[in-house]
Amino acid sequence: MSKLIKNFALEITGTAPIDEAISTVGGIDLKEITTHFELKKLPQHYCIGEMLNWDAPTGGYLLQACFSMAHHLATHLNKQHE
């Protein structure tokens, strides 16, 4: 299955203005999660990246922020299971 996805032909036919390409706000309020991205009202459930209500610049910065959150959470969860 992964080979099919990696070889999926995608034709780009145009682009949108930057104002339309920027990520939108919305999602879970940051006051509702712990420093390890755990939902306060639903223990052992976690939210990172665009699931959260936070403004982030478009492009590689947004991706890096998501990757960094994932790394932080994975490190925390791995320490819990040592």
N, CA, C and O of each residue as an XYZ file, in Angstrom:
328
protein
N       0.818     -1.195      0.000
C       0.000      0.000      0.000
C       0.866      1.264      0.000
O       0.553      2.228     -0.699
N       1.960      1.262      0.787
C       2.795      2.456      0.849
C       3.434      2.762     -0.506
O       3.639      3.928     -0.844
N       3.749      1.722     -1.282
C       4.328      1.954     -2.612
C       3.323      2.644     -3.525
O       3.699      3.491     -4.336
N       2.059      2.289     -3.400
C       1.029      2.934     -4.205
C       0.914      4.413     -3.865
O       0.802      5.259     -4.752
N       0.942      4.714     -2.571
C       0.835      6.110     -2.153
C       2.049      6.906     -2.616
O       1.904      8.025     -3.109
N       3.235      6.346     -2.463
C       4.451      7.049     -2.867
C       4.517      7.277     -4.366
O       5.173      8.217     -4.814
N       3.861      6.447     -5.142
C       3.888      6.575     -6.605
C       2.622      7.193     -7.172
O       2.413      7.177     -8.385
N       1.775      7.738     -6.308
C       0.532      8.361     -6.750
C       0.849      9.606     -7.569
O       1.522     10.523     -7.098
N       0.361      9.621     -8.785
C       0.612     10.771     -9.668
C      -0.321     11.919     -9.281
O      -1.535     11.742     -9.175
N       0.256     13.070     -9.077
C      -0.508     14.245     -8.691
C      -0.124     15.390     -9.613
O       1.041     15.780     -9.687
N      -1.100     15.917    -10.305
C      -0.849     17.030    -11.224
C      -1.316     18.324    -10.571
O      -2.488     18.465    -10.220
N      -0.400     19.262    -10.413
C      -0.730     20.572     -9.849
C      -1.182     21.466    -10.992
O      -0.455     21.680    -11.962
N      -2.394     21.981    -10.857
C      -2.955     22.795    -11.941
C      -3.010     24.275    -11.608
O      -3.385     25.082    -12.458
N      -2.643     24.646    -10.390
C      -2.654     26.058    -10.033
C      -2.371     26.234     -8.556
O      -2.246     25.254     -7.821
N      -2.271     27.458     -8.127
C      -2.037     27.773     -6.726
C      -3.041     28.818     -6.267
O      -3.661     29.496     -7.086
N      -3.199     28.944     -4.967
C      -4.091     29.942     -4.384
C      -3.259     31.071     -3.798
O      -2.073     30.890     -3.522
N      -3.867     32.230     -3.607
C      -3.148     33.332     -2.956
C      -2.748     32.933     -1.541
O      -3.408     32.089     -0.935
N      -1.690     33.513     -1.006
C      -1.173     33.169      0.308
C      -2.226     33.327      1.398
O      -2.243     32.547      2.350
N      -3.108     34.324      1.279
C      -4.148     34.530      2.289
C      -5.090     33.330      2.391
O      -5.660     33.078      3.453
N      -5.254     32.602      1.313
C      -6.130     31.432      1.315
C      -5.379     30.170      1.731
O      -6.002     29.175      2.102
N      -4.066     30.200      1.675
C      -3.259     29.015      1.969
C      -2.865     28.909      3.437
O      -2.409     27.854      3.878
N      -3.033     29.974      4.190
C      -2.606     29.996      5.592
C      -3.523     29.113      6.428
O      -4.733     29.077      6.208
N      -2.942     28.410      7.379
C      -3.707     27.548      8.279
C      -4.711     28.372      9.072
O      -4.460     29.528      9.409
N      -5.831     27.766      9.357
C      -6.860     28.457     10.120
C      -6.722     28.141     11.599
O      -6.126     27.137     11.988
N      -7.286     29.020     12.409
C      -7.298     28.774     13.846
C      -8.539     27.975     14.215
O      -9.501     27.895     13.451
N      -8.495     27.404     15.372
C      -9.598     26.585     15.853
C      -9.027     25.317     16.431
O      -7.891     24.949     16.131
N      -9.780     24.664     17.231
C      -9.312     23.439     17.840
C      -9.397     23.512     19.346
O     -10.099     24.360     19.898
N      -8.698     22.641     19.996
C      -8.753     22.523     21.450
C      -7.962     23.659     22.088
O      -6.809     23.908     21.736
N      -8.595     24.334     23.021
C      -7.968     25.451     23.730
C      -6.744     24.957     24.495
O      -6.779     23.899     25.123
N      -5.678     25.720     24.437
C      -4.436     25.340     25.106
C      -4.588     25.224     26.619
O      -3.792     24.544     27.267
N      -5.602     25.878     27.192
C      -5.856     25.767     28.629
C      -6.404     24.386     28.991
O      -6.444     24.025     30.167
N      -6.824     23.618     27.994
C      -7.436     22.313     28.227
C      -6.453     21.149     28.154
O      -6.845     19.987     28.266
N      -5.145     21.475     27.960
C      -4.136     20.410     27.882
C      -3.018     20.672     28.892
O      -2.803     21.803     29.326
N      -2.318     19.608     29.250
C      -1.167     19.726     30.152
C       0.074     20.096     29.338
O       0.005     20.229     28.116
N       1.202     20.259     30.019
C       2.448     20.574     29.324
C       2.918     19.428     28.434
O       3.789     19.608     27.582
N       2.330     18.242     28.640
C       2.667     17.091     27.800
C       1.546     16.776     26.813
O       1.455     15.657     26.307
N       0.691     17.767     26.541
C      -0.370     17.678     25.536
C      -1.470     16.677     25.878
O      -2.187     16.213     24.992
N      -1.603     16.346     27.155
C      -2.668     15.441     27.589
C      -3.928     16.259     27.872
O      -3.861     17.324     28.485
N      -5.061     15.759     27.426
C      -6.320     16.438     27.708
C      -6.627     16.357     29.193
O      -6.645     15.267     29.765
N      -6.870     17.498     29.821
C      -7.136     17.524     31.260
C      -8.421     16.779     31.606
O      -8.507     16.131     32.649
N      -9.409     16.872     30.736
C     -10.705     16.244     31.005
C     -10.780     14.791     30.515
O     -11.768     14.102     30.766
N      -9.759     14.339     29.834
C      -9.766     12.981     29.295
C      -8.352     12.412     29.392
O      -7.630     12.364     28.396
N      -7.956     11.980     30.590
C      -6.590     11.473     30.797
C      -6.219     10.367     29.804
O      -7.070      9.599     29.355
N      -4.940     10.310     29.478
C      -4.351      9.351     28.540
C      -4.835      9.548     27.102
O      -4.772      8.631     26.284
N      -5.317     10.753     26.810
C      -5.657     11.152     25.448
C      -4.876     12.433     25.167
O      -4.864     13.351     25.987
N      -4.236     12.489     24.024
C      -3.299     13.568     23.725
C      -3.660     14.246     22.412
O      -4.221     13.628     21.507
N      -3.332     15.515     22.329
C      -3.575     16.294     21.116
C      -2.338     17.126     20.811
O      -1.780     17.782     21.691
N      -1.919     17.089     19.554
C      -0.773     17.895     19.124
C      -1.089     18.513     17.770
O      -2.090     18.184     17.135
N      -0.222     19.407     17.349
C      -0.315     19.988     16.014
C      -1.583     20.785     15.796
O      -2.004     21.556     16.657
N      -2.186     20.592     14.640
C      -3.338     21.397     14.261
C      -4.625     20.978     14.959
O      -5.687     21.542     14.695
N      -4.536     19.993     15.846
C      -5.691     19.673     16.685
C      -5.884     20.758     17.734
O      -6.967     20.899     18.302
N      -4.822     21.524     17.989
C      -4.835     22.567     19.011
C      -5.167     23.923     18.408
O      -4.941     24.164     17.222
N      -5.701     24.793     19.230
C      -6.022     26.153     18.811
C      -4.799     27.032     19.023
O      -4.628     27.629     20.086
N      -3.956     27.107     18.010
C      -2.764     27.943     18.098
C      -2.450     28.488     16.701
O      -2.619     27.804     15.692
N      -2.004     29.697     16.680
C      -1.614     30.327     15.418
C      -0.190     29.919     15.096
O       0.697     29.999     15.945
N       0.021     29.487     13.878
C       1.366     29.093     13.468
C       1.598     29.576     12.046
O       0.669     29.597     11.237
N       2.812     29.957     11.739
C       3.101     30.370     10.367
C       2.979     29.188      9.410
O       3.232     28.041      9.779
N       2.599     29.482      8.214
C       2.420     28.453      7.189
C       3.761     27.927      6.703
O       4.767     28.635      6.730
N       3.760     26.691      6.262
C       4.948     26.120      5.627
C       5.754     25.266      6.574
O       5.204     24.622      7.467
N       7.046     25.261      6.380
C       7.934     24.422      7.163
C       7.886     24.703      8.645
O       8.155     23.809      9.448
N       7.549     25.929      9.035
C       7.467     26.250     10.453
C       6.350     25.460     11.112
O       6.524     24.934     12.211
N       5.210     25.375     10.451
C       4.079     24.627     10.978
C       4.428     23.146     11.086
O       4.135     22.508     12.097
N       5.041     22.612     10.066
C       5.450     21.208     10.104
C       6.449     20.962     11.230
O       6.325     19.983     11.966
N       7.430     21.837     11.366
C       8.431     21.674     12.418
C       7.793     21.716     13.794
O       8.173     20.945     14.676
N       6.835     22.600     13.989
C       6.156     22.685     15.277
C       5.421     21.380     15.581
O       5.464     20.897     16.713
N       4.751     20.805     14.585
C       4.050     19.530     14.774
C       5.038     18.415     15.102
O       4.796     17.613     16.004
N       6.151     18.366     14.371
C       7.170     17.342     14.623
C       7.758     17.502     16.027
O       7.990     16.516     16.726
N       7.993     18.740     16.429
C       8.567     18.991     17.756
C       7.609     18.581     18.868
O       8.024     18.006     19.874
N       6.319     18.880     18.680
C       5.323     18.452     19.665
C       5.301     16.927     19.763
O       5.257     16.372     20.861
N       5.333     16.263     18.628
C       5.310     14.794     18.608
C       6.535     14.222     19.314
O       6.426     13.252     20.064
N       7.683     14.812     19.079
C       8.909     14.347     19.729
C       8.814     14.530     21.243
O       9.160     13.630     22.008
N       8.346     15.694     21.663
C       8.192     15.977     23.099
C       7.252     14.956     23.737
O       7.565     14.398     24.789
N       6.116     14.711     23.116
C       5.144     13.775     23.665
C       5.694     12.351     23.679
O       5.535     11.640     24.671
N       6.332     11.927     22.600
C       6.899     10.572     22.536
C       7.958     10.370     23.613
O       8.009      9.313     24.241
N       8.801     11.370     23.829
C       9.824     11.285     24.869
C       9.174     11.139     26.238
O       9.596     10.315     27.049
N       8.153     11.938     26.489
C       7.433     11.866     27.761
C       6.790     10.494     27.957
O       6.908      9.904     29.031
N       6.115      9.987     26.935
C       5.432      8.694     27.061
C       6.434      7.548     27.228
O       6.180      6.607     27.981
N       7.549      7.622     26.542
C       8.573      6.582     26.686
C       9.156      6.561     28.098
O       9.450      5.489     28.626
N       9.323      7.721     28.708
C       9.841      7.776     30.077
C       8.849      7.163     31.071
O       9.253      6.588     32.081
N       7.561      7.289     30.782
C       6.530      6.714     31.659
C       6.572      5.193     31.644
O       6.182      4.555     32.622
N       7.034      4.609     30.558
C       7.006      3.157     30.400
C       8.359      2.504     30.666
O       8.530      1.319     30.381
N       9.307      3.240     31.196
C      10.626      2.674     31.512
C      10.575      1.861     32.781
O      11.592      1.310     33.202
